[in-house]
Amino acid sequence: MPGGLVIRDAVPDDRAAVLTFWPHPDRFDRRLILSRAGEEVLLVADLPDPGAGAAGIVSIRWSGGCDDPVRPLLYALEVRPDRRGRGIGTGLIRHVASLVAARGRTEITLEVEVGNAGAIRLYHRLGFATIGPHQHVWHAGTISGTAETLIMHGRTAHLMS
C-alpha cells in the first residue's frame, strides 16, 4: 500500500473529485445517503500529495448482493486512472475486509464486468475466487440495462493479509 494512503468515510465535499474518475453522480449521491443511513459504507482513499484529491473510492453494502442477500457486497471499487498500479485498490480492499471482519463476517462478494481484465487480475491476486457468470441488471433513474459480470467471493482473513 502506498505510504501515506489515508482511507476515510466519504463526505459530500468529495463529490467533485470522485466524479472526475467515477462519472456516476447519481450513484455517488445514493451511496452517500445509504452510508449515512448505515446500510453501507462509502470510503475514499487519499494520497498525501498536496491537491491530489481523491485517488480511489469503494463501497461495502452490508447486504443485498445478487448472489447472496446476506453476504456483504464490495461495490464500486474505482481508482483514478493516473493512480492505478500503486496499491490503492489493494489498500481499499484490505480496509473493507477489516471492516467486514470487525462485524463478525468472514466473506465478501463482488461482481466484476467480464471485460475488466485488470480488476479480475487484482481480485484473483488478492485471493478472490470466481464463483460463476452473472447477468447483472442495473437501474439508474428511469433507465436500466444489463451487464455480463462474474461473481467472486473472498475470505476476509485472507484479504487482510
GUKERO-836063 format. One record per residue: residue number from 1; residue in one letter; x, y, z of N, C-alpha, C in turn. Coordinates in Angstrom, 2 decimals. Each point is the difference from the previous one (the first is absolute). Layout:
% residues N
NODE   seq   type      n_px      n_py      n_pz     ca_px     ca_py     ca_pz      c_px      c_py      c_pz
NODE   NUM      A         X         Y         Z         X         Y         Z         X         Y         Z
...
% end
This chain:
% residues 161
NODE   seq   type      n_px      n_py      n_pz     ca_px     ca_py     ca_pz      c_px      c_py      c_pz
NODE     1      M      0.86     -1.17      0.00     -0.86      1.17      0.00      0.90      1.23      0.00
NODE     2      P     -0.37      1.01     -0.78      0.84      1.18     -0.07      0.13      0.69      1.35
NODE     3      G      1.22      0.50      0.27      0.22      0.72      1.23     -0.90      1.23      0.07
NODE     4      G     -0.57      0.22      1.15     -0.82      1.17      0.20     -1.43     -0.12     -0.49
NODE     5      L     -0.38     -1.17     -0.55     -1.38     -0.18     -0.46     -0.94      0.10      1.20
NODE     6      V     -1.01      0.83     -0.12     -1.00      0.18      1.04     -1.34     -0.45     -0.56
NODE     7      I     -0.64     -0.93      0.69     -1.33     -0.48     -0.40     -0.98      0.50      1.05
NODE     8      R     -1.03      0.69     -0.47     -0.94      0.66      0.92     -1.40     -0.06     -0.58
NODE     9      D     -0.97      0.30      0.86     -1.38      0.09     -0.46     -0.14      1.14     -1.00
NODE    10      A     -0.76     -0.24     -1.04     -0.27      1.04     -0.99     -0.91      1.06      0.60
NODE    11      V      0.15      1.22     -0.49     -0.84      1.12      0.42     -0.49      0.71     -1.26
NODE    12      P     -1.06      0.80      0.10     -0.51      0.69     -1.18      1.06      0.80     -0.77
NODE    13      D      0.97      0.56      0.71      1.04      0.79     -0.67      0.90     -0.83     -0.90
NODE    14      D     -0.06     -1.34      0.10      0.80     -0.88     -0.87     -0.61     -0.14     -1.39
NODE    15      R     -1.24      0.39     -0.15     -0.75     -0.27     -1.23      0.74      0.45     -1.26
NODE    16      A      0.44      1.24     -0.06      0.63      0.54     -1.21      1.26     -0.79     -0.36
NODE    17      A      0.85     -0.28      0.98      1.24     -0.74     -0.27     -0.29     -1.42     -0.46
NODE    18      V     -0.94     -0.66      0.66     -0.34     -1.39     -0.36     -0.60     -0.06     -1.41
NODE    19      L     -0.84      0.96     -0.35     -0.64     -0.04     -1.31      0.99      0.20     -1.15
NODE    20      T      1.21      0.45      0.27      1.00      0.12     -1.06      0.48     -1.36     -0.49
NODE    21      F     -0.11     -1.05      0.85      0.43     -1.34     -0.43     -1.10     -1.05      0.13
NODE    22      W     -1.10      0.33      0.62     -1.16     -0.91      0.11     -1.21      0.86     -0.33
NODE    23      P     -0.31      0.16     -1.29     -1.01      0.98     -0.42     -1.44     -0.48      0.17
NODE    24      H     -0.37     -0.26      1.23     -1.35     -0.49      0.31     -0.56      0.81      1.17
NODE    25      P     -0.43      1.23     -0.27     -0.47      0.85      1.11     -1.18     -0.60      0.76
NODE    26      D     -0.92     -0.66     -0.73     -1.15     -0.60      0.68      0.44     -1.12      0.94
NODE    27      R      0.97     -0.80     -0.42      0.49     -1.08      0.85      0.76      0.54      1.20
NODE    28      F      0.82      1.02     -0.22      0.73      0.60      1.14     -1.00      0.51      1.03
NODE    29      D     -0.99      0.76     -0.45     -0.99      0.56      0.92     -0.74     -1.10      0.74
NODE    30      R     -0.40     -1.05     -0.71     -0.73     -1.12      0.62      0.87     -0.73      1.01
NODE    31      R      1.26     -0.27     -0.37      0.92     -0.69      0.91      0.21      0.83      1.26
NODE    32      L      0.12      1.31     -0.15      0.21      0.87      1.15     -1.22     -0.01      0.92
NODE    33      I     -1.20      0.04     -0.57     -1.23     -0.05      0.80     -0.07     -1.32      0.76
NODE    34      L      0.26     -1.11     -0.70     -0.07     -1.32      0.65      1.09     -0.16      1.05
NODE    35      S      1.14      0.62     -0.23      1.08     -0.05      0.99     -0.40      0.74      1.27
NODE    36      R     -0.59      1.16     -0.18     -0.45      0.76      1.18     -1.11     -0.72      0.75
NODE    37      A     -0.78     -0.82     -0.71     -1.07     -0.76      0.63      0.51     -1.29      0.64
NODE    38      G      1.29     -0.33     -0.20      0.57     -1.20      0.59     -0.21     -1.27     -0.81
NODE    39      E     -0.57      0.11     -1.19     -0.23     -1.19     -0.83      1.26     -0.43     -0.74
NODE    40      E      0.93      0.91     -0.14      1.27     -0.31     -0.62      1.02      1.02      0.48
NODE    41      V      1.23     -0.16     -0.46      1.06      0.95      0.31      0.62      0.42     -1.32
NODE    42      L      0.10      1.30     -0.23      0.64      0.56     -1.18      1.33      0.60      0.44
NODE    43      L      1.08     -0.50     -0.60      1.34      0.40      0.39      0.74      0.69     -1.14
NODE    44      V      0.86      0.90      0.37      0.87      0.70     -0.94      1.44     -0.23      0.44
NODE    45      A      0.88     -0.20     -0.98      1.43     -0.11      0.27      0.67      1.29     -0.46
NODE    46      D      0.79      0.57      0.88      0.75      1.23     -0.30      1.49     -0.30      0.09
NODE    47      L      0.78      0.63     -0.87      1.45     -0.03      0.08      0.48      1.31      0.62
NODE    48      P      1.20      0.00      0.56      0.47      1.22      0.66      0.42      1.11     -0.97
NODE    49      D      0.00     -0.25     -1.30      0.39      1.03     -0.97     -0.88      1.23      0.18
NODE    50      P      0.60      1.17      0.14     -0.81      1.21      0.15     -0.90      0.21     -1.21
NODE    51      G     -1.27      0.19      0.25     -0.96      0.27     -1.06     -0.34     -1.19     -0.88
NODE    52      A      0.42     -1.20      0.39     -0.22     -1.17     -0.85     -1.47     -0.40     -0.05
NODE    53      G     -0.75      0.26      1.05     -1.40     -0.40      0.03     -0.13     -1.49      0.20
NODE    54      A     -1.22     -0.48     -0.14     -0.29     -1.42      0.21      0.73     -0.84     -1.03
NODE    55      A      0.62     -1.09      0.47      0.72     -0.92     -0.89     -0.82     -1.25     -0.28
NODE    56      G     -1.00     -0.30      0.84     -0.81     -1.20     -0.19     -1.25      0.06      0.84
NODE    57      I     -0.91     -0.89     -0.33     -1.28     -0.06      0.71     -0.45     -1.46      0.04
NODE    58      V     -0.71     -0.36      1.05     -0.61     -1.32      0.10     -1.18      0.08      0.96
NODE    59      S     -0.96     -0.87     -0.21     -1.14     -0.11      0.91     -0.14     -1.45      0.42
NODE    60      I     -0.44     -0.20      1.21     -0.36     -1.34      0.46     -1.45      0.05      0.45
NODE    61      R     -0.82     -0.77     -0.70     -1.41     -0.15      0.40     -0.06     -1.14      1.00
NODE    62      W     -0.66      0.23      1.09     -0.05     -1.03      1.03     -0.90     -1.15     -0.36
NODE    63      S     -0.90      0.19     -0.96     -0.84     -1.10     -0.49     -0.53      0.39     -1.37
NODE    64      G     -0.50     -0.99     -0.72     -0.65      0.32     -1.27      0.76     -0.34     -1.25
NODE    65      G      1.02     -0.86      0.10      0.71     -0.42     -1.21     -0.87     -0.88     -0.88
NODE    66      C      0.35     -0.09     -1.26     -0.80     -0.78     -0.95      0.01     -1.50      0.27
NODE    67      D      1.13     -0.52      0.49      0.08     -1.44      0.21     -0.36     -0.42      1.41
NODE    68      D      0.05      0.91      0.94     -0.27     -0.32      1.39     -0.47      1.27      0.68
NODE    69      P     -1.27      0.08      0.36     -0.52      1.25      0.57      0.54      0.33      1.39
NODE    70      V      0.75     -0.92      0.61      0.50      0.23      1.35      1.49      0.35      0.01
NODE    71      R      0.78     -0.60     -0.89      1.45      0.23     -0.04      0.29      1.44     -0.40
NODE    72      P      0.93      0.70      0.68      0.36      1.36     -0.39      0.51      0.05     -1.44
NODE    73      L     -0.36      1.07     -0.69      0.34      0.18     -1.42      0.97      1.15     -0.16
NODE    74      L      1.18     -0.29     -0.54      0.95      1.04     -0.37     -0.53      0.61     -1.29
NODE    75      Y     -0.18      1.31      0.01     -0.65      0.67     -1.12      0.78      1.26     -0.38
NODE    76      A      0.05      0.26     -1.28      0.51      1.27     -0.53      1.45      0.27      0.34
NODE    77      L      0.86     -1.01     -0.04      1.42      0.25      0.17      0.52      0.68     -1.27
NODE    78      E      0.56      1.17      0.17      0.55      0.74     -1.14      1.21      0.78      0.47
NODE    79      V      1.07     -0.07     -0.78      1.22      0.76      0.28      0.24      0.93     -1.17
NODE    80      R      0.39      1.23      0.32      0.33      0.97     -1.05      0.98     -0.62     -0.98
NODE    81      P     -0.25      0.12     -1.30      0.89     -0.63     -0.99      1.47      0.36      0.17
NODE    82      D      0.32      1.22      0.35      1.41      0.39      0.15      0.61     -0.48      1.31
NODE    83      R     -0.78     -0.68      0.82      0.49     -0.52      1.28     -0.03     -1.53      0.05
NODE    84      R     -0.44     -0.65     -1.07     -0.09     -1.46     -0.01      1.39     -0.63      0.03
NODE    85      G      0.04     -1.22      0.55      1.25     -0.73      0.08      0.88      0.43      1.16
NODE    86      R     -0.53      0.77      0.92      0.77      0.51      1.13     -0.46     -0.56      1.34
NODE    87      G     -0.89     -0.98     -0.01     -0.45     -0.63      1.24     -1.23      0.61      0.63
NODE    88      I     -0.61      0.98     -0.66     -1.18      0.65      0.57     -1.19     -0.95      0.04
NODE    89      G     -0.25     -0.73     -1.09     -1.09     -0.98     -0.01      0.21     -1.07      1.06
NODE    90      T      1.23     -0.49      0.11      0.31     -1.00      1.02     -0.26      0.57      1.39
NODE    91      G      0.43      1.23      0.24     -0.23      0.62      1.30     -1.48      0.15      0.32
NODE    92      L     -0.78      0.39     -0.99     -1.44      0.14      0.21     -0.64     -1.35      0.32
NODE    93      I      0.38     -1.04     -0.75     -0.58     -1.32      0.23      0.39     -0.52      1.38
NODE    94      R      1.24      0.16      0.40      0.42     -0.46      1.32     -0.72      0.76      1.11
NODE    95      H     -0.21      1.28     -0.21     -0.73      0.79      1.00     -1.45     -0.48      0.11
NODE    96      V     -0.63     -0.23     -1.15     -1.37     -0.52      0.01     -0.05     -1.35      0.70
NODE    97      A      0.96     -0.88     -0.29      0.03     -1.32      0.65      0.08      0.14      1.52
NODE    98      S      0.78      0.97      0.48      0.11      0.18      1.45     -1.32      0.50      0.59
NODE    99      L     -0.71      0.86     -0.71     -1.32      0.46      0.48     -1.00     -1.14      0.03
NODE   100      V      0.03     -0.83     -1.03     -0.91     -1.15     -0.06      0.31     -0.98      1.13
NODE   101      A      1.29     -0.28      0.21      0.39     -0.92      1.08     -0.39      0.56      1.37
NODE   102      A      0.11      1.31      0.17     -0.37      0.62      1.28     -1.47     -0.19      0.31
NODE   103      R     -0.80     -0.23     -1.02     -1.44     -0.27      0.20     -0.27     -1.49      0.13
NODE   104      G      1.06     -0.81      0.09     -0.16     -1.44      0.20     -0.28     -0.78     -1.27
NODE   105      R      0.16      0.62     -1.14     -0.24     -0.67     -1.28      1.31     -0.55     -0.53
NODE   106      T     -0.07     -1.13     -0.70      1.23     -0.64     -0.47      0.19      0.04     -1.51
NODE   107      E     -1.02      0.43     -0.74      0.11      0.04     -1.46     -0.58      1.28     -0.58
NODE   108      I      0.52      0.35     -1.16     -0.48      1.13     -0.79     -0.32     -0.51     -1.39
NODE   109      T     -1.03      0.55     -0.61     -0.30     -0.32     -1.38      0.17      1.27     -0.84
NODE   110      L      0.22     -0.19     -1.29      0.06      1.12     -0.92     -0.40     -0.48     -1.38
NODE   111      E     -0.33      0.98     -0.85     -0.23     -0.26     -1.42      0.98      0.86     -0.76
NODE   112      V      0.56     -0.56     -1.05      0.93      0.74     -0.86     -0.39     -0.29     -1.44
NODE   113      E      0.02      1.03     -0.82     -0.34     -0.20     -1.41      1.03     -0.90     -0.65
NODE   114      V     -0.47     -0.94     -0.83      0.89     -1.01     -0.58      1.13      0.61     -0.82
NODE   115      G     -0.18      1.18     -0.54      1.03      0.64     -0.80      1.02      0.80      0.79
NODE   116      N     -0.15      0.05      1.31      0.90      0.79      0.84      1.17     -0.87      0.48
NODE   117      A      0.89     -0.31     -0.93      1.09     -0.95      0.28      0.90      0.47      1.14
NODE   118      G      0.28      1.29      0.06      0.86      0.51      1.07     -0.59     -0.24      1.38
NODE   119      A     -1.28      0.28      0.15     -0.65     -0.21      1.30     -0.06     -1.49      0.33
NODE   120      I     -0.30     -0.82     -0.99     -0.06     -1.45      0.25      1.36     -0.51      0.46
NODE   121      R      1.10      0.46     -0.62      1.35     -0.39      0.44      0.24      0.44      1.44
NODE   122      L     -0.38      1.24      0.33      0.17      0.49      1.37     -0.76     -0.89      0.98
NODE   123      Y     -1.26     -0.27     -0.28     -0.80     -0.80      0.92      0.57     -1.40      0.17
NODE   124      H      0.42     -0.63     -1.09      0.61     -1.33      0.11      1.30      0.06      0.79
NODE   125      R      0.83      1.00     -0.25      1.27      0.14      0.72     -0.23      0.14      1.50
NODE   126      L     -1.08      0.67      0.38     -0.30      0.18      1.43     -0.70     -1.19      0.63
NODE   127      G     -0.41     -0.97     -0.81     -0.60     -1.22      0.55     -1.47     -0.19     -0.25
NODE   128      F     -0.63      0.87     -0.78     -1.40     -0.22     -0.35     -0.09     -1.18     -0.95
NODE   129      A     -1.04     -0.79      0.15     -0.27     -1.14     -0.89     -1.20      0.33     -0.88
NODE   130      T      0.09     -0.37     -1.26     -1.12      0.20     -0.92     -1.04     -1.07      0.28
NODE   131      I     -1.23      0.44      0.27     -1.10     -0.92      0.27     -0.72     -0.36     -1.29
NODE   132      G     -0.20      0.98     -0.88     -0.63     -0.28     -1.27     -0.51      1.26     -0.68
NODE   133      P     -0.51     -0.16     -1.20     -0.52      1.16     -0.75     -1.35      0.44      0.55
NODE   134      H     -0.31      1.27     -0.27     -1.27      0.56      0.45     -0.38      1.14     -0.93
NODE   135      Q     -1.26      0.06     -0.35     -0.48      1.15     -0.78     -0.60      0.99      0.99
NODE   136      H      0.74      1.07      0.23     -0.40      1.01      0.97     -1.00      0.95     -0.65
NODE   137      V     -1.08      0.28      0.69     -1.00      0.97     -0.45      0.18      1.25      0.84
NODE   138      W      0.17      1.13     -0.66      0.20      1.25      0.71     -1.10      1.00     -0.36
NODE   139      H     -0.20      0.94      0.91     -1.00      1.06     -0.18      0.64      1.32      0.42
NODE   140      A     -0.20      1.01     -0.80      0.49      1.34      0.33     -1.10      0.98     -0.39
NODE   141      G     -0.76      0.39      0.99     -1.13      0.89     -0.29     -1.01     -0.70     -0.88
NODE   142      T     -0.25      0.56     -1.16     -1.01     -0.57     -0.90      0.58     -0.95     -1.03
NODE   143      I      1.32     -0.22      0.02      0.60     -0.93     -0.95      0.50     -1.24      0.72
NODE   144      S      0.12     -1.08     -0.75      0.52     -1.24      0.57      0.73     -0.76     -1.10
NODE   145      G      0.72     -1.00      0.39      0.74     -0.81     -0.95      0.56     -1.23      0.68
NODE   146      T      0.84     -0.70     -0.74      0.63     -1.19      0.54      1.50      0.05     -0.27
NODE   147      A      0.73     -0.75      0.77      1.44     -0.13     -0.19      0.39     -1.44      0.29
NODE   148      E      0.87     -0.54     -0.84      0.53     -1.34      0.23      1.10      0.10      1.05
NODE   149      T     -0.20     -0.67      1.11      0.95      0.09      1.11      0.42     -1.39      0.47
NODE   150      L      1.02      0.00      0.83      0.39     -1.19      0.75     -0.27      0.29      1.46
NODE   151      I     -0.52     -0.99      0.70     -0.14      0.10      1.45      1.24     -0.63      0.60
NODE   152      M      0.59      0.71      0.97      1.20     -0.48      0.68     -0.21      0.09      1.50
NODE   153      H      0.63     -0.91      0.74     -0.05      0.02      1.46      1.42      0.05      0.54
NODE   154      G      0.16      0.69      1.11      1.29      0.05      0.68     -0.19     -0.17      1.49
NODE   155      R      0.95     -0.68      0.62     -0.04     -0.19      1.45      0.76      1.15      0.67
NODE   156      T     -0.63      0.62      0.98      0.57      1.20      0.61      1.39     -0.26      0.60
NODE   157      A      0.20     -1.15      0.65      1.30     -0.29      0.63      1.11      0.02     -1.06
NODE   158      H     -0.27     -0.55     -1.16      1.00     -0.04     -1.06      0.21      1.38     -0.61
NODE   159      L     -1.08      0.76     -0.16      0.08      1.32     -0.64      0.76      1.01      0.86
NODE   160      M      0.00     -0.20      1.31      0.67      0.95      0.89      1.50     -0.27      0.11
NODE   161      S      0.45     -1.14     -0.50      1.44     -0.35      0.16      0.84      0.48     -1.16
% end
